[in-house]
Amino acid sequence: MRNHHTHSSSSFSFILFLFLFFISFSFSTSKLEPAKPKRKHSVSAILVFGDSTVDPGNNNYIDTIFKCNFPPYGLDFKNKIPTGRFCNGRLVTDFIASYIGVKENVPPYLDPNLGVNELISGVSFASAGSGYDPLTPTITGLWKEGARKITVAGIPPIGCLPIVITLFSGEALTNRRCIDRFATVATNYNFLLQKQLGLMQMNLAHLGSKIFYLDVYNPVYEGLRKCSVDVVEVDT
């Protein structure tokens, strides 16, 4: 990976998306248009960390089998070009960057054509297939580098993901029910994550930091229900 030298300061606001499991699914953004910012925002940069859910094309530049720089990926992207996003269109991080007025789309860090302005205003370090590093939970490194607004995303209902059902259901062709044991893992993890983030917020609040939890589980769960996917109810 190239070493881009960028300046970090307390005036920079960063948004962190940390997905700790590799999941393979397409988040449909087929006909959505980028939201136009209605007011001025204090966010000056956006940095994204994660896996396939927020990888805008970093895997195009590394030796890995996890790639999607071919059709039908990108079907609803500008000019219908597959960019390396594991999606038919824009990623949720693209919409957020557009809404806060930083940029329309978050580019991959490894793109050799990126200029200084792109690097300063924000990039994504996400890579599809990336996993969990036990050293990251002890991460205040971002705060020390100037991050003051950090959003940590929870885990979606991984037991309902098509790849999980296909690999673990035992009857992938006839039984497409969500696998409850994986859903339980996700809900338990999200509960503990929220608790830990709350403690971190208490410790850093006096320093002007804000740490947010982003609920991914429930929106995806409800979306699957609306799509008539057979979802197993799980007590949280």
C-alpha positions, -999 to +999 in steps of 0.1 A: +000+000+000+013+034-009+021+059+019+002+090+012+013+118+035-017+138+047-020+164+074-043+157+103-055+183+128-082+187+154-102+206+128-107+175+108-139+154+114-138+118+105-165+092+101-154+057+109-172+027+096-158-005+112-174-038+100-157-067+117-170-096+097-167-103+060-202-102+045-211-105+009-243-088-001-255-060-024-271-030-008-296-018-033-293+019-043-308+015-077-328+046-082-317+068-054-302+102-062-275+118-040-290+139-013-281+175-016-268+192+015-293+218+028-270+235+052-234+240+058-216+213+078-184+214+099-172+181+085-140+186+064-131+150+057-144+115+057-123+084+062-138+049+058-126+016+072-143-017+066-149-046+043-170-053+012-199-032+025-179+000+021-151-009-003-153+015-033-127-004-053-095-009-032-095-046-041-091-036-078-055-029-069-045-059-048-041-096-054-073-111-041-102-132-053-127-107-038-133-084-068-164-070-084-150-048-112-173-065-138-210-064-147-236-066-134-219-047-106-223-010-111-255-014-131-270+017-115-238+036-110-229+066-132-224+055-168-232+019-156-195+014-148-184-014-124-161+005-099-152-023-076-181-015-052-199-046-041-232-030-051-253-021-081-249+016-074-235+039-048-225+028-013-240+042+019-208+060+026-211+077-008-245+090+002-233+102+035-203+120+020-227+137-004-251+147+023-225+163+045-211+182+015-176+167+014-178+149-020-202+130-042-184+096-039-157+083-016-128+071-037-105+041-029-073+049-012-053+027-035-064+044-067-031+056-082-048+085-099-060+103-067-048+138-063-039+157-031-074+173-028-091+139-029-068+125-002-073+155+021-111+155+018-114+118+024-109+083+011-119+047+019-094+022+032-120-006+032-112-039+015-136-067+007-127-098+026-110-080+054-114-095+089-111-087+126-079-076+141-078-081+179-055-051+182-081-026+169-104-026+200-077-008+219-079+018+188-076+056+204-052+062+175-078+079+154-085+104+182-048+111+186-046+119+149-074+144+152-107+125+148-135+140+168-166+125+153-165+087+150-193+065+139-190+027+144-214+005+126-229-026+141-233-059+124-262-067+101-284-098+104-256-121+091-279-151+094-301-137+067-274-129+041-277-150+009-241-163+011-246-174+047-279-192+039-263-209+009-233-221+028-249-232+061-286-240+056-279-275+042-309-270+019-299-240+000-322-245-029-354-253-010-350-237+024-340-200+023-348-193+059-325-171+080-301-191+102-310-180+137-277-189+154-259-163+133-286-137+140-281-143+177-243-137+173-250-104+156-275-091+181-253-100+211-223-084+195-242-052+187-254-050+223-218-053+237-206-029+211-231-002+221-221-007+257-184-003+250-189+028+228-209+044+256-180+039+279-156+054+254-179+083+249-179+090+286-141+090+287-136+113+257-166+136+260-147+162+280-122+164+251-148+173+226-152+139+210-184+123+198-187+086+192-219+073+176-233+038+171-248+032+136-276+006+136-273-016+106-291-047+119-326-033+121-328-015+087-315-045+069-337-068+089-368-048+080-357-045+044-355-083+042-390-086+057-404-062+031-388-083+004-407-113+017-376-131+029-384-158+055-369-142+087-367-161+119-376-139+149-348-136+174-351-123+210-326-095+218 
